[in-house]
């Protein structure tokens, strides 16, 4: 699996960025512009997302192996690794399996635990768009609104729409592969033991993904983790509070 990625180039240890479910490297463009002023950044499209190939296998060992192979191809021996949501679980898995490769770990609004299945409405919305390929984003939004109430969520999903045949909009994600293996996506990260390297866990104040109830699991898997809460942010904390997110990473990465 050769993952699509954006590499800003430059010397020194890179910051490798892994997006969440239905995200892509494109979602991080504004942050990358800031980070590349001072360091190399590699933003990755995980399998079945963005411009990367579609193949079965969304378990975290497989996804982490994809990223590990990419780092081999780019001759990156050591990196600072940032993962949001699903990408955070991929990052935790890679850090556990190849700790020598991860100098510092940043996990954004996810914990190393299994979560409930909660994307049913999103899958229904995306399948509805698939059945009735829209000619405009406005039409796609109208179709999705029947299943997904929150405009911001629909707007986020719409970042995955591209022009297909007959000028209609189609999904660029591997929807079949993602839905078929969804149980692995909501499961715990892979790997054994703890990652003892320097770690920052960021959580959104309005998000319930990293509540106090899962902090014992965080401490068990990431014993060196520092927990920081981004005020007035939900699950997409890097999009909702970009300045606070940037500042938190800068404090951690410049220590």
C-alpha positions as CSV (number, residue, x, y, z in Angstrom):
1,X,0.0,0.0,0.0
2,X,1.6,3.3,-1.2
3,X,-0.2,6.0,0.7
4,X,-0.7,9.4,-0.8
5,X,0.9,12.1,1.2
6,X,1.9,15.8,1.2
7,X,5.6,16.4,2.1
8,X,6.7,20.0,2.5
9,X,10.4,18.9,2.4
10,X,13.1,20.3,4.6
11,X,15.7,19.1,7.0
12,X,15.3,17.7,10.5
13,X,12.8,15.5,12.2
14,X,9.4,15.8,10.5
15,X,6.0,16.1,12.0
16,X,3.8,13.4,10.5
17,X,0.1,14.0,10.6
18,X,-2.7,11.4,10.5
19,X,-6.3,12.4,9.9
20,X,-9.5,10.9,11.4
21,X,-12.3,8.8,9.9
22,X,-13.6,10.4,6.6
23,X,-10.8,13.0,6.8
24,X,-7.7,13.5,4.6
25,X,-4.5,15.4,4.5
26,X,-6.4,18.3,2.8
27,X,-8.2,19.0,6.1
28,X,-4.8,20.1,7.6
29,X,-3.8,22.6,5.0
30,X,-4.1,25.7,7.1
31,X,-2.1,24.1,9.9
32,X,0.5,22.8,7.5
33,X,1.1,26.3,6.2
34,X,2.0,27.4,9.8
35,X,4.1,24.3,10.7
36,X,6.1,24.3,7.5
37,X,7.6,27.7,8.4
38,X,9.8,26.0,11.0
39,X,9.9,22.3,10.1
40,X,9.2,19.6,7.6
41,X,5.6,18.3,7.6
42,X,4.3,15.0,6.1
43,X,0.5,14.8,6.0
44,X,-0.8,11.4,5.1
45,X,-4.0,10.1,3.4
46,X,-4.7,6.8,5.2
47,X,-6.0,3.8,3.2
48,X,-9.5,4.3,1.8
49,X,-9.2,8.0,2.4
50,X,-8.2,11.0,0.3
51,X,-6.1,10.0,-2.7
52,X,-4.8,6.8,-1.2
53,X,-5.8,3.4,-2.7
54,X,-8.9,1.5,-1.7
55,X,-8.2,-1.9,-0.1
56,X,-9.9,-4.0,2.6
57,X,-8.3,-4.0,6.0
58,X,-9.0,-1.1,8.4
59,X,-7.6,-2.7,11.5
60,X,-5.0,-0.6,13.3
61,X,-2.1,-3.0,12.8
62,X,-2.6,-2.8,9.0
63,X,-3.0,0.9,9.0
64,X,0.1,1.4,11.1
65,X,2.0,-0.9,8.8
66,X,1.0,1.4,5.9
67,X,2.4,4.4,7.7
68,X,5.5,2.5,8.7
69,X,6.1,1.5,5.1
70,X,5.7,5.1,4.0
71,X,8.3,6.3,6.5
72,X,10.6,3.7,5.1
73,X,10.1,4.9,1.6
74,X,10.8,8.5,2.7
75,X,13.8,7.4,4.7
76,X,12.4,8.9,7.9
77,X,14.0,7.1,10.9
78,X,12.4,9.3,13.6
79,X,9.4,11.6,13.6
80,X,7.0,13.5,15.8
81,X,3.7,11.8,15.2
82,X,0.3,13.5,15.4
83,X,-3.0,11.7,15.0
84,X,-6.6,12.8,15.3
85,X,-9.4,10.4,16.2
86,X,-9.0,7.3,14.1
87,X,-5.6,8.6,13.1
88,X,-4.8,8.9,16.8
89,X,-5.4,5.2,17.2
90,X,-3.1,4.5,14.2
91,X,-0.5,6.7,15.8
92,X,-0.7,4.9,19.1
93,X,-0.4,1.6,17.4
94,X,2.7,2.7,15.4
95,X,4.2,4.1,18.6
96,X,3.7,0.8,20.5
97,X,5.0,-1.3,17.6
98,X,7.9,0.8,16.6
99,X,8.7,3.2,19.5
100,X,12.2,3.9,18.1
101,X,10.5,5.6,15.2
102,X,8.3,8.0,17.3
103,X,10.2,10.7,19.1
104,X,7.1,12.4,20.4
105,X,3.5,11.5,20.1
106,X,0.4,13.8,19.9
107,X,-3.0,12.2,20.2
108,X,-5.9,14.5,19.4
109,X,-9.3,13.7,21.0
110,X,-9.2,9.9,21.2
111,X,-8.3,7.4,23.8
112,X,-6.9,3.9,23.5
113,X,-10.3,2.3,24.2
114,X,-13.2,0.8,22.1
115,X,-16.1,3.1,21.3
116,X,-19.7,2.5,20.6
117,X,-20.9,2.3,17.0
118,X,-22.1,5.8,16.3
119,X,-21.7,6.5,12.6
120,X,-24.9,4.8,11.4
121,X,-26.5,8.0,10.3
122,X,-23.4,9.1,8.5
123,X,-23.3,5.8,6.6
124,X,-26.9,6.2,5.7
125,X,-26.3,9.8,4.5
126,X,-23.3,8.8,2.3
127,X,-25.2,5.8,0.8
128,X,-28.1,8.1,0.0
129,X,-25.8,10.4,-1.9
130,X,-24.3,7.3,-3.6
131,X,-27.7,6.2,-4.8
132,X,-28.7,9.6,-6.1
133,X,-25.4,11.2,-7.4
134,X,-25.9,14.9,-7.0
135,X,-24.8,17.5,-9.5
136,X,-24.0,20.1,-6.9
137,X,-22.8,20.3,-3.3
138,X,-26.0,22.1,-2.4
139,X,-28.0,19.1,-3.6
140,X,-25.6,16.7,-1.8
141,X,-26.2,18.6,1.4
142,X,-29.9,18.4,1.0
143,X,-29.7,14.6,0.6
144,X,-27.5,14.2,3.7
145,X,-29.7,16.5,5.8
146,X,-32.3,13.8,5.9
147,X,-30.0,11.7,8.0
148,X,-27.4,14.2,9.5
149,X,-28.8,17.2,11.3
150,X,-25.5,19.1,12.0
151,X,-24.5,21.3,9.1
152,X,-20.8,21.2,10.1
153,X,-20.8,17.5,9.9
154,X,-22.4,17.5,6.5
155,X,-19.8,20.1,5.4
156,X,-17.0,17.9,6.6
157,X,-18.3,14.9,4.8
158,X,-18.7,16.9,1.6
159,X,-14.9,17.4,1.5
160,X,-14.9,13.8,0.2
161,X,-17.0,14.6,-2.9
162,X,-15.3,14.8,-6.3
163,X,-16.6,15.0,-9.8
164,X,-17.2,11.6,-11.4
165,X,-18.8,10.5,-14.7
166,X,-21.6,12.6,-16.1
167,X,-20.3,15.6,-14.0
168,X,-22.0,14.2,-10.9
169,X,-20.5,14.2,-7.5
170,X,-19.2,10.9,-6.1
171,X,-17.4,9.8,-2.9
172,X,-13.6,9.5,-3.2
173,X,-13.4,7.4,0.1
174,X,-13.5,3.6,0.0
175,X,-17.0,3.5,1.5
176,X,-17.4,-0.2,1.1
177,X,-14.1,-1.0,2.7
178,X,-14.7,1.4,5.6
179,X,-18.2,0.2,6.4
180,X,-17.3,-3.5,6.1
181,X,-14.4,-3.1,8.6
182,X,-16.1,-0.4,10.8
183,X,-15.9,-2.7,13.8
184,X,-12.1,-2.5,13.7
185,X,-12.2,1.3,13.5
186,X,-14.2,1.7,16.7
187,X,-12.0,-1.0,18.5
188,X,-8.9,-0.4,20.6
189,X,-5.6,0.4,19.0
190,X,-3.4,-2.5,18.2
191,X,-0.1,-3.4,19.8
192,X,1.1,-4.6,23.2
193,X,2.4,-2.8,26.3
194,X,2.9,0.9,26.7
195,X,4.5,3.6,24.7
196,X,6.7,5.4,27.2
197,X,7.9,8.3,25.1
198,X,6.9,11.9,25.5
199,X,3.2,12.2,24.7
200,X,0.6,15.0,24.6
201,X,-3.1,14.0,24.7
202,X,-5.3,16.9,23.6
203,X,-9.1,16.8,24.2
204,X,-11.9,19.1,23.4
205,X,-13.8,20.6,26.3
206,X,-17.1,19.8,24.7
207,X,-16.1,16.4,23.4
208,X,-16.9,13.2,25.2
209,X,-14.2,11.1,23.5
210,X,-11.6,11.6,26.2
211,X,-13.7,11.9,29.3
212,X,-12.3,11.4,32.8
213,X,-13.6,7.9,32.8
214,X,-11.1,6.8,30.1
215,X,-8.0,8.5,31.7
216,X,-6.9,5.3,33.5
217,X,-6.7,3.6,30.0
218,X,-4.7,6.6,28.7
219,X,-2.3,6.3,31.6
220,X,-1.9,2.6,31.2
221,X,-1.0,2.8,27.4
222,X,0.6,6.2,27.5
223,X,2.2,6.6,30.9
224,X,4.1,9.7,30.1
225,X,1.1,11.5,28.6
226,X,0.3,15.0,29.5
227,X,-3.4,15.7,29.2
228,X,-4.5,19.1,28.0
229,X,-8.0,20.4,27.3
230,X,-8.8,22.8,24.5
231,X,-11.5,25.2,25.8
232,X,-14.8,25.5,23.9
233,X,-13.8,22.8,21.4
234,X,-15.6,19.6,20.4
235,X,-14.2,16.5,18.7
236,X,-12.8,18.5,15.7
237,X,-10.7,20.6,18.0
238,X,-8.1,21.5,15.4
239,X,-10.8,23.0,13.2
240,X,-12.9,24.6,15.9
241,X,-10.1,26.2,17.9
242,X,-7.1,26.3,15.5
243,X,-5.2,28.9,17.4
244,X,-5.4,27.1,20.7
245,X,-4.5,23.9,19.0
246,X,-1.5,25.4,17.4
247,X,-0.4,26.9,20.7
248,X,-0.7,23.6,22.5
249,X,1.4,21.8,20.0
250,X,4.0,24.6,20.0
251,X,4.4,24.4,23.8
252,X,4.8,20.6,23.6
253,X,7.1,20.4,20.6
254,X,9.5,23.2,21.7
255,X,10.2,21.8,25.2
